[in-house]
Amino acid sequence: MKRIALSIALVQALLGAAAAEVVRTKERHYAVRFKDDAVERYQVVWRAHSDSTMRDQGGSLIPYQGAVETRRCAWEIVSTIDRTVALATRLGPAMPIPALSRMLKADPQKQEERRTVKGSAPDACNAVGAQREADERSARAELLRTFEQITEADLATLRREAESRADVVSVTVQ
């Protein structure tokens, strides 16, 4: 059992470790009434993701061979917000509409789809966990801070796009 745990740790150290987390999810609905009195209901789901990777770089000290400790830990935390839109049917299952699904601007100031935090430390990754975890907490907190603002603005955009169609009478957000 120790060999398996050691092998997993070795593979993670060589290839880099990755973690993905859905930080927050939000769901809203809206209805579109057309000129022919037909009504379509849509389900919008936003997911805030925080994905982190870390990698040990360099090599460690080899006693009596003159090698120098060159290990460094590097990590990257990428935050995104994804939107999926589906047509809600009376039969139960919602039918996804790929044309309306997209990655939103996670960094409103920079108008970028991804917010990226990069860090490094002059030590092995198992020794700098606290610094990396602090960066991860900070990235999640920033994503949560802007999530409501971004999703509400996106819902308003979806509503305006639906209202701009010539055959639409009204759009009701629920």
C-alpha positions, 0 to 999 in steps of 0.5 A: 500500500505504501508503494502505491501511495509513493507512486501516486505522489511521484507521478503528481510531482513529475507531471504536476497535480491538478484540482478542479472545483465548482465554487458556485452555481446559480440557476435562473429561468425566463419566459419568452412570449411570441406574437402567436401567443406561444411561450418558451421557457428557458433555464440558465445555469452559471457555474463558477470554476476554480482550477489549479495546477502545481508542478515541481521544477528542477531537482533536489540535492544529491549528497556527495555529488556536488549537485545543488538544490534547484527545486521550485514549485510553480502553480497556476489558478484559473477561474472561469464562469460558464453559462449554459442555456436550455429550453425547459420543456413540459415533458421534463428534460431540458434541451441544451442550446449550444449556441447560447452557452459560453464562457463569460468574462471572469475579469470584468476590468480586463474583459478576459474570460479567465482570471489567472493567478500564477505563483512560485516558491523556491522550494518543493511543492509539499513545503509551500502548501500554505502559500499556494492554498492562500492564493487559491482561497484568494482566487475563489474569494475574488470569483465569488465577489464578482459572480453575482454582478457578472451573472445578473449582467449576463441575464440582462443581456440574454433578456435584451437579445430575446426582446430584440427579436421581431416576433417576441412580445415580452420576456419575463425573468422568473 
